[in-house]
Amino acid sequence: MNKMAAKASPFRTAEQRESERAAKREAVLLAAVRMFNQRGFHETSLDDVAASLGISKPLIYHYLGAKDEVLFECMRIGLEQLRAAASEGASLPGTGMDRLKRFLRRYGECIMDDFSRCVIRTGDEVLAPEIRPSFRALKAEIDQALRKLIEDAVADGSAKVADVKLTAFAFAGALNWTARWHEPGGRLQPAEIAAQMVEILTRGIMP
Amino acid sequence: MNKMAAKASPFRTAEQRESERAAKREAVLLAAVRMFNQRGFHETSLDDVAASLGISKPLIYHYLGAKDEVLFECMRIGLEQLRAAASEGASLPGTGMDRLKRFLRRYGECIMDDFSRCVIRTGDEVLAPEIRPSFRALKAEIDQALRKLIEDAVADGSAKVADVKLTAFAFAGALNWTARWHEPGGRLQPAEIAAQMVEILTRGIMP
């Protein structure tokens, strides 16, 4: 084997550069979302986010753009994670109630994560008017999926519900609110909180 | 009767001036809280609030102070209303469950009102650090009252609860979240929404 060939090239491949770029972008998003959640969006400056990572503010602009674009991206990730977690929970077999419970548990666990927490803690009014509709559409999709699951559970007799829409709002609201009061590192883990809450909530619609 | 005495004085009494001042202060607070709820605190300027009332911004300063003081006062009123409504609901006789249900119904109705809605829609982080503790204390008081009622219901056998704290958070969260989705003038009135939600929620802790 040639000695020269065995030595690693000091030049990164296009693939390595792309993966480094993605890792840096992710690190900026995570630092930003944690600061938004802790201090609030308006009380956070990109200077503080940059300082927490030991980088400059222009570098954040380079990766993500201005502060409202950073928020937009954090909320988009949070909503996508919520949607994926919830629909994954609902995809396994079982009665309507079984699937509803799994949907709610996964939704609840996810809501206490950094990005989904940001969706709940930030009012829609903070988003620029032109991007608000796409967010409302994503939220409505999750809400529709939840209502559909409740209807399925009613249809197969595993639940009894007077008002599907109101029941969906009650369940999602109870879980959403954990993003306001749960502190990472608290007495109970997110999975335990979600599991216990889902038991309390769904007992109310047992047939 | 003397003709002069029968004619109303063009000068207002101290009492009249005080009551006019209170009415003006209230009108400013209501206009402000509605704008905060609709647009968000940071997106609202006192200029807009003043314009909506046909008065000048300095007049708002005169009655209430700067924008964060106006918000502070709106949130204080909202929390006081919530506390009063909830404890009124709990004061009537009945089983622990009866009193818990009334507490939650009154809490739920109140949360969809302008001032209490503002408490829910505004994160604590928006408040100045020196006034945050007094707000957290008021919120903790309401939370303690709710937990106490759940404990009473467990003690007299009218409820069965695995985790009192988590149950209180689930119930309050479901009701709090109405302040995010309920639009005044929607399909259901606040009292109906609160009543139906409380039935769904408390069915989950029936013994």
Contacts between the chains, C-beta under 8 A, distances in Angstrom:
chain1	res1	chain2	res2	distance
A	38	B	125	7.6
A	39	B	125	5.6
A	40	B	123	5.4
A	40	B	125	3.7
A	40	B	126	6.0
A	42	B	42	4.8
A	42	B	126	7.5
A	43	B	125	5.8
A	43	B	126	7.6
A	121	B	123	6.2
A	123	B	40	5.4
A	123	B	121	6.2
A	123	B	180	7.9
A	125	B	38	7.6
A	125	B	39	5.6
A	125	B	40	3.7
A	125	B	43	5.8
A	126	B	40	6.0
A	126	B	42	7.5
A	126	B	43	7.6
A	162	B	196	6.6
A	162	B	199	7.6
A	162	B	200	7.8
A	163	B	196	5.9
A	166	B	188	7.5
A	166	B	193	6.6
A	166	B	196	5.4
A	166	B	197	6.5
A	166	B	200	7.3
A	167	B	200	5.8
A	169	B	174	7.7
A	169	B	177	6.8
A	169	B	178	7.2
A	169	B	181	6.0
A	169	B	197	7.9
A	170	B	174	4.3
A	170	B	197	5.0
A	170	B	200	5.3
A	170	B	201	6.5
A	171	B	174	7.4
A	172	B	177	7.1
A	173	B	173	5.7
A	173	B	174	4.3
A	173	B	175	7.4
A	173	B	176	6.8
A	173	B	177	2.7
A	173	B	178	6.9
A	173	B	180	7.7
A	173	B	181	7.9
A	174	B	169	7.7
A	174	B	170	4.3
A	174	B	171	7.4
A	174	B	173	4.3
A	174	B	174	4.2
A	174	B	177	7.5
A	174	B	201	7.9
A	175	B	173	7.4
A	176	B	173	6.8
A	176	B	177	5.7
A	176	B	180	8.0
A	177	B	169	6.7
A	177	B	170	8.0
A	177	B	172	7.1
A	177	B	173	2.7
A	177	B	174	7.5
A	177	B	176	5.7
A	177	B	177	6.1
A	178	B	169	7.2
A	178	B	173	6.9
A	180	B	123	7.9
A	180	B	173	7.8
A	180	B	176	8.0
A	181	B	169	6.0
A	181	B	173	7.9
A	188	B	166	7.5
A	193	B	166	6.6
A	196	B	162	6.6
A	196	B	163	5.9
A	196	B	166	5.4
A	197	B	166	6.4
A	197	B	169	7.9
A	197	B	170	5.0
A	199	B	162	7.6
A	199	B	204	7.8
A	200	B	162	7.8
A	200	B	166	7.3
A	200	B	167	5.8
A	200	B	170	5.3
A	200	B	204	4.7
A	200	B	205	6.9
A	201	B	170	6.5
A	201	B	174	7.9
A	201	B	201	7.5
A	201	B	204	6.0
A	202	B	204	7.3
A	203	B	203	6.8
A	203	B	204	3.8
A	203	B	205	7.5
A	203	B	206	7.9
A	204	B	199	7.9
A	204	B	200	4.7
A	204	B	201	6.0
A	204	B	202	7.3
A	204	B	203	3.8
A	204	B	204	3.8
A	205	B	200	6.8
A	205	B	203	7.4
A	206	B	203	7.9
